Amino acid sequence: MAEVLSDADVDDQLSEAWSRDGDEIVRVYEFDDYLDGVAFAADIGEVAEEEFHHPEITIRYKKVEVRLTSHEEGGITEKDLRLADLFDAEL
Ligand SMILES: C[C@H](O)[C@H](O)[C@H]1CNC2=NC(N)=NC(=O)C2=N1
């Protein structure tokens, strides 16, 4: 089981485009049109399934909000930080 990271560790390691919100990390991606956001959500869903670590994805008009936390561990772990980087690589 992965270690829950301290707030300081998360703030230190989290990429600039993401932010910490309590026990979650969050990023809102913006797109030129709605279906680009839908396609992106499908892409990152594939990545999540490959990693077997799953985000909360909210699809809005031209925006996709992604939230990550490690439910079993009860906080933010390396798994969440890794997935954030993998998701950003799908852009
Ligand atoms: C049984 C448990 O749900 C699974 O091991 C996986 C599935 N995907 C998961 N995703 C996330 N974000 N956190 C988990 O703890 C998690 N656990």
The ligand as an SDF file (V2000), in Angstrom:
LIG
                    3D

 17 18  0  0  0  0  0  0  0  0999 V2000
  -10.5620   -2.3170   -4.7070 C   0  0  0  0  0  0  0  0  0  0  0  0
  -10.1530   -0.9160   -5.1150 C   0  0  0  0  0  0  0  0  0  0  0  0
  -11.2570   -0.1740   -5.5080 O   0  0  0  0  0  0  0  0  0  0  0  0
   -9.1430   -0.9820   -6.2910 C   0  0  0  0  0  0  0  0  0  0  0  0
   -8.0230   -1.6280   -5.8300 O   0  0  0  0  0  0  0  0  0  0  0  0
   -8.6720    0.3780   -6.8180 C   0  0  0  0  0  0  0  0  0  0  0  0
   -9.5240    0.8700   -7.9570 C   0  0  0  0  0  0  0  0  0  0  0  0
   -9.1990    2.2240   -8.3190 N   0  0  0  0  0  0  0  0  0  0  0  0
   -8.8090    3.1110   -7.3760 C   0  0  0  0  0  0  0  0  0  0  0  0
   -8.7100    4.4200   -7.6610 N   0  0  0  0  0  0  0  0  0  0  0  0
   -8.4110    5.3290   -6.7260 C   0  0  0  0  0  0  0  0  0  0  0  0
   -8.3490    6.6500   -7.0490 N   0  0  0  0  0  0  0  0  0  0  0  0
   -8.1630    4.9530   -5.4670 N   0  0  0  0  0  0  0  0  0  0  0  0
   -8.1980    3.6590   -5.0580 C   0  0  0  0  0  0  0  0  0  0  0  0
   -7.9520    3.3540   -3.8740 O   0  0  0  0  0  0  0  0  0  0  0  0
   -8.5120    2.6510   -6.0500 C   0  0  0  0  0  0  0  0  0  0  0  0
   -8.5440    1.3430   -5.7650 N   0  0  0  0  0  0  0  0  0  0  0  0
  1  2  1  0
  2  3  1  0
  2  4  1  0
  4  5  1  0
  4  6  1  0
  6  7  1  0
  6 17  1  0
  7  8  1  0
  8  9  1  0
  9 10  2  0
  9 16  1  0
 10 11  1  0
 11 12  1  0
 11 13  2  0
 13 14  1  0
 14 15  2  0
 14 16  1  0
 16 17  2  0
M  END
$$$$
